[in-house]
Amino acid sequence: MKQTDESLHEARIATKQLRYVMELADAGGMKRCKPELKFLKGVQELLGEHHDVHVILAVLEKRVTPTATWQKWRQAKEQEQAERAASFFAKSCQWLIQPLVF
């Protein structure tokens, strides 16, 4: 799937749901879930940062007068967003290569 802002937000929600289910299982005595929970928390935080910046940029876009300084700052944030999306892609590949063990 193309990594749009919306699809990355949906991935964050799915990650959060899986993490919460696994936390319940872990509370039930499946202590071997600890590495997977740490991995999922990292993915959730990464995607949360991406979503937060997306929302902030959308709000500022409506309120800031375009200037050279604004454009430079916005481009820097978009580059950071691209790096977050690439990191998520890499983590997704890691997930596929080393699936979670229940």
MILO-857694 format. One line per field, with one value per residue (C-alpha): residue in three letters; x, y, z. Coordinates in steps of 0.001 Angstrom, whole numbers, plus 500000, padded with zeros to 6 digits. Each point is the difference from the previous one (the first is absolute). Example, Ala and Ser with C-alpha at 12.3 -4.5 7.8 and 13.67 -1.06 7.14 Angstrom:
BEGIN
aa	ALA  SER $
c1	512300  501370 $
c2	495500  503440 $
c3	507800  499340 $
end
This chain:
BEGIN
aa	MET  LYS  GLN  THR  ASP  GLU  SER  LEU  HIS  GLU  ALA  ARG  ILE  ALA  THR  LYS  GLN  LEU  ARG  TYR  VAL  MET  GLU  LEU  ALA  ASP  ALA  GLY  GLY  MET  LYS  ARG  CYS  LYS  PRO  GLU  LEU  LYS  PHE  LEU  LYS  GLY  VAL  GLN  GLU  LEU  LEU  GLY  GLU  HIS  HIS  ASP  VAL  HIS  VAL  ILE  LEU  ALA  VAL  LEU  GLU  LYS  ARG  VAL  THR  PRO  THR  ALA  THR  TRP  GLN  LYS  TRP  ARG  GLN  ALA  LYS  GLU  GLN  GLU  GLN  ALA  GLU  ARG  ALA  ALA  SER  PHE  PHE  ALA  LYS  SER  CYS  GLN  TRP  LEU  ILE  GLN  PRO  LEU  VAL  PHE $
c1	500000  501242  501161  497604  499388  496655  501366  502764  497426  497931  503154  500531  496472  500467  503356  498432  497214  502423  502237  497099  498883  503549  500276  496901  501543  503238  498100  498561  503445  501464  503260  501605  498079  502358  502214  496976  498299  503119  500104  496306  500338  502864  497957  497001  502149  501565  496607  498626  502744  499224  496300  500659  502225  497465  497253  502237  501038  496376  498981  502968  499507  496645  501331  503529  500776  502333  503530  503400  500593  496674  500707  503436  498589  497148  502393  502143  496901  498956  503490  499677  496600  501523  502675  497340  498066  503191  500749  496511  500518  503274  498353  497136  502526  501672  496586  499495  503459  499793  496323  498745  499963  497050 $
c2	500000  503500  501730  502918  501985  498241  496486  500609  501191  496854  497932  501783  499121  496347  499878  501457  497421  497100  501348  500249  496439  498773  501940  498171  496689  501009  500848  496496  498483  500021  501659  499188  502889  502633  500448  500195  502533  502166  499782  500907  502904  501379  499717  501619  502918  500490  500100  502232  502556  499837  500637  502846  501817  499433  501607  502903  500703  499958  502497  502300  499865  501730  502643  500907  502471  498307  501388  498655  499112  498162  498072  498979  498844  498156  498239  498914  498553  498218  498469  498793  498532  498155  498597  498821  498326  498309  498822  498536  498220  498533  498892  498461  497987  498938  498860  497890  498444  499285  499469  500156  496708  499267 $
c3	500000  499276  503150  500152  503166  500322  499479  502534  502517  499359  500538  503325  501111  498986  501798  503127  499952  499552  502747  502442  499251  500510  503262  501227  499000  501708  503189  499770  500370  496448  501066  496671  498431  501476  496892  497723  502256  499963  496203  499652  502424  497910  496809  501685  501248  496574  498312  502764  499343  496292  500611  502450  497521  497215  502105  501081  496415  498835  502689  499386  496239  500492  502377  498896  497271  497521  500308  499092  503642  500211  496805  501255  503348  498288  497627  502961  501709  496801  499769  503586  499106  497054  502314  502464  497178  498774  503532  500265  496673  501298  503238  497996  498017  503243  501225  496877  500213  503741  500814  503532  501870  502261 $
end
